[in-house]
Amino acid sequence: MFLQFFTELRQAKVPVSLKEYLMLMEGLDKMVIDRSVEDFYYLSRAALVKDEKNIDRFDQVFGHVFKGLEKVDGVGTADIPAEWLEKISEKFLTEEEKAQIEAMGGFDKLMEALAERMKEQKERHEGGNKMIGTGGTSPFGANGYHPEGIRIGQDKGRHGKAIKVWDKREYKNLDDSVELGTRNIKVALRRLRKWVRDGATEELDMSGTIRGTAEKGYLDIHMRPERRNKVSVLIFFDVGGSMDAHIKICEELFSAARSEFKNMEFYYFHNCLYETVWKDNRRRHAEKLNTFDVLHKYSSDYKVIFVGDATMSPYEITYPGGSVEHWNEEAGAVWIDRVAQIYEHMVWLNPTAERHWAHTPSVEVMKQLVNDRMYPLTLEGLDKAMRELAR
């Protein structure tokens, strides 16, 4: 079974190696955990999963191989492991409640009854005492009360009396093919790090303390400045027009970047970068800033990120006067090239799905201008973009 587990993880594209598998086997041999499904789950996840984005795939494979969770969309007639029920009984039920369950015929009878009710039930039930429903006293369902029930389809317990929670499992934002949420954006942005020790003495220098204590023969505590991420980031956000459909993901990216990068500057533009940018969209016509001044304000070691769908007329990029809002004396391509000449590390993040890029000529033009360093706003795309900036 363990070999099947390892094989299916590889088939699910969870990057586990033989070394990690042998580490897991060693942990089991040395009995570092109790012999329970829950403990084994956490041990195997710690040993085999090295990146948070693979946790979802790991959970699915684990549930399939060890029968703890079935591959179903909702609640079905899958077997519920007896050892789960017995362990929950030992840990959470009082002697009185155990006696009540036994009066019904024990766990086996309870599970058989659940299967029978599922076969009989054809519609929603609420407030009853037999069928699977809500708000009643049946042993099965949600938001009701029964001292020895099975909770189904309820996000949390109200009375703490259910002996088994058998809820539908939801998968959210832990795969590299899905669009991002703020939490996952932060995880991906952390790849772009340059740690230095900065500021006043704040944390214990463990190695220095051990060395000093050994040399002097008494406790010699050493302190050192805390390490901080000193990466400097300059972000240009495309706003308005077709980007209105991507406001939510751009807000999440902005929030995550603000949290992860203490030295971050941002500016707005529309469709393509031209001779002016702005900081406040409400006053963008009255308080425009000269792009040339912005590019010379920040040193060349800044990491530059453009965020936009690059969806426009190709003329807006390639011709003077191509802008839809004003007469630009120089083509947008000239300004993109200026950025590339000043800043070695530059990427473009596109919130439009990559499969649609080839259908929009302006996207292909912009992709060429940034030397193919355009990435989709997915976890995988952001991960690749951060690796590119960190080179």
N, C-alpha and C positions, 0 to 999 in steps of 0.2 A: 504493500500500500504506500509506503514512504517513497519508493522508487516511482510509482505512478504519480504521486504528488509532485515530485521533482520534474518529471517528464511533462506533465500538464502545465506546470508553471512556465516551462520553456516554450511550449506550444502557444501559450497565451501571451508570449512576448514579454514575460517578466524576466529581466536579465539576471538569472541566478547561475552561479558557477558551481563546479564540483567542490571547490574549496569551501564555499558557504554551506553546501549540503553536508559535507563531512563535519563541519563545525556544529551543525544542528544534531547530527548523530552522536557526536562526542558529548554534547550537552545532555542528551537523553541517557547515554551510558552512565554518566556521572550523576544522574538523577538530580539535576538542578531545579526541577519543578516537580510538583505533585502530579500524579497520574490522572489528570482531568483534561477534558477537551479545551476548556477555557485557557488553562495554563499552557497547554501545547500550542494553542493558537498564538498567544503572545510571544512565546519563545521562538516559534518558527517565523513569525513576522519580523521579529527583531533580527534574526539571523539571515533571512533571505531577502528582505525588502530594504534596499538602500536608497530609494528615492520615493518621496511621498506620492508622486503621481502614479505609482504602480500599486498602491494599497488597494484600490478598487478591484483590479484584476486579480490580485492575490486573494481577496475575500471571496470572489466568485469561484475560483479554483478550489480554495479550501472547503467552502460549503459543498461543492460538488463531490470532491474526493472523499471527505469524511462524513458526508450525509447529514451534516448539521444544518445546512440550508439547501433547499432544492432550487433548481433553475426554473422557477415558475413566476408568472407575473403577479399573481395574487395568492390567496390561500387555497390550497388544494387538499387532496387526500394523501399527501406525502406522509411517510412514517415519521413520527416524532421520537427521537432517540430515548429509550427508556432510562438510560443513565442520567440524562439531563433532568428528567422528572424526579428521579430518586434523589439526586443531589440537591435539587431545589427543595424537596420535601425535608431533607435532613437539616438544611440551613435556615429555612424561613418559616416553616409551619410549627405551630404549637402542638402539644400532644393532643389537645382537644380537637384541633382541626384535622390531624392525622386520623383520629378515630372517626370523624365525620366522613372522610374520604373512604376509609375502609368499610363504613356502613353502606356506601354505594356500590361496593364490590372491588375497591382498589383502583389503582392507576389503569390497569388493563381495561376494566369496565368503563372508566371515564373516557379513554381514547376510543373504544368501540362505540360508545354513545355519540361522541363527536362525529365519527365517520358516518353513522346512521343518520344523524340530523342533517349533515351536509347533503346526503343523497335525497332525503325527503324534502328539503327546503327548496322552493322554487321562486321565492320573492322575499322582499325586505320585511323583517319583523321588528317591532319596537314595543317595549314594555311588557313582553310576555314572560312566561316562566319555563318554556320548553325550547323553542327554536333558537337559532343563532341570530342575534339581533342587537339592538341597542336599548339601554335604559331599563332592562328588566332584571329578573332574578334567575334567568337560565344560567347554567354553568358555563355557557359559551357566548362570546360576543364582546361588546364594548360598552363602556359608560354605564354599566349596571352594577348589581351587587350579588355576589354569591361567594361563600367562604372557600369553596374549592373549585373555582372556575378556570377557564382558559381564556385569556384575553386575546381578541382577534381584531386587528384593524384600529387600534387605539394608540395614540402616540405616547401616552404615559398612564400609569395607574392612578386611580383616585382613592382606592381603599387599601391598596397594598396587599390584597388577598388572593390575587391570581396565582396559580401554581405553575403556569407556563405562559410566556409571552410569545405569541406566534404572529408577529406583525409583518406586513409587506415591507420588504427591504427596498430602500431608495438609494440610488447612486447619483451623486451630485458632484460635478466639477473635480473629479479626481482621476481624470483620464486625459492623455495628451491630445485628444482629438476634439475636445469640447471647448466652447468659448469660456473665457475666464471670469472669475469673480475676484473681488478685492483680495481675499485671503490667498488664492492661488497665484495672483499676480505678484504678491509679496514674496512667495516662495521662489518664483522664477527670477525675480529681480535680484535676489540674494546671491545669484551666481556672479553678479557684477560687483565684486568687492575688492578693495585695496586697504587692508588693515594696517594701521599705524598706531603707535602709542602717542597719545596726545593729551595735554592738559595736566592737571594736578594729580598727585599720587592718590589712587583710589582703590586699587585692588591688591590682594596678597600675591606676592611673587613666590610661588611654591618652590620652584627649583632653586631660587636664590636663597630662600629661607633654609632649605635642607643643606645646601652647600655651606652657608655661613654657620649654621649650627654645628655641622661636622667639623669645620675648621676651628671654631672657638670653644667647643665643648659645652656650650650652654645655648639655650634658645635664642636665636638671632633672627628676629622677624624682619623681612625685607618687603617693602611695598613698591609698586610701580604704577605708572599711568595706565588707565584703561585703554584697550585697543578700540579704535573707532574707524568706521568706514569713511575713507577720505576721497572716494570717487566723486568727481565733479560732473554733473550732468546738465546738458542744455536741451530742452525739449521744445519742439515747434508743433503746435496743434492746429490742424485744419478745422475750420468751423464753418457752419452754414451750408445751405444747399443740400447735397446728397449726404453730408455728414450728420444731418439732423437725425437720421435713422440710427446713428451709432453713439448718441450722446451718453447713454448709460454706461457702455463699456469704456468710453473715454474718461468719464467721471471716475470709474473704478480704477483705471490706470493712473490717473492723476493723484487720487487719494493714496494708492499704494506707493507710488514714486515719492510723494511727499514724506511718507513714513520711513521709507528705506534709505533715501538719499538726503542727508542733512544739507548738502551743498548742491541744490538744484535750482535752476532758473528755467522759466518757461515764457513762451510768446505764442501769439495766435497769428494765423494767416488764413487766406481763403483760396482754395484750390491749388495754387502754386506760390512759391516764395517769390516776392518781388522786392521793390526798393523800400517798402515800409512794412512794419509789423506792429502789434499792439498788445497791451497787457490786460485791458478791460474791454470786453465786448460791448458793454453798454455805452462806452465812450470812444469806440474805435475810430470814428471819423474825426473827433476833436483831439485825440491824444495819440496820434500815430508816432512811431519811433523809427528812426532811420536804420534800415537793416545793416548798412555798411558799418555804422557805429556799433551796433550790437555784436557783429562778428569780430570787431576789433576790441571789444570790451572784455571778452572772455578768452583766456589763454588757450593755446592749441592742444593742451592735454585734456580739455573737456571732452566728454563722450556726447555726441549729438544724436538725438532721436527725432525723426519726423513721424508724426502720427496723422494719417489721412488715407482716404480711399483712392486717391489719385484719379478720380473719375471726373473728366472734364473734356473739353475739346482739345485735341492735340495742339491746336494753334495757341492755346493759352500757355503752353510750355515752350513752343519752338519759335514763336514770332513776336517781335516788338508790337505793342498795341493789342496783343491777343487777350488780355484780361477782360473779363466780362464786366468789371466794375470801374475801371479807369484806364487811361492810356499809359501803358508801361513802356518807357523808352528802351528798356533792355528786356530781352526774352527771359522767361522764367528759368530756362535751362542755364542761362549765364549765371544766375544767382545760386542755383543748385551746385554748379561747378565751383563757384567761389567757396561755398561751404566745404566742399570736398577737398579743395586745395589747402584750406586752413586747418581742418580737423581730420586727422587720419582715421579716427574711429567714428563712423557714422552709419546708421541703419535707418530703414523706413519700415514702420509697422502699419500694416494694412488691415482694417477691421472687416473688409469684404472677404468672403471665403475664397481661398486660393483657386478653387476650380472655376471661378468666374473671371479671373484676371485676363485670360486669353481673349475674352469677348469684348474687352474695352481697350482700344488702341492706346489711349493715354496712359494706362497702367503699364503697358509694355515699354512705352517711351521712358516713363519715370524709372522703371526698373533698370533700364540700361544706364540712365544717368547716375544712379547710385551703385553702379557696378554689381548688379544682381544682389545687393544686400537689402532686399525687400522681403519681409517675413509676415505671415498672417498672425492676427491676434488670437492665437490659440496657445495653450500651455506649451506645446511643442515648438511653435513658432517663436514665442517669446524666449524660450530656453535657448534656441539657436541664435537669436539676436543678441542675447546677453553673452553667449560664448564668443560671438564675433567681436563685440565691443571690448571683451576682456583680453583679446589677443595682444 
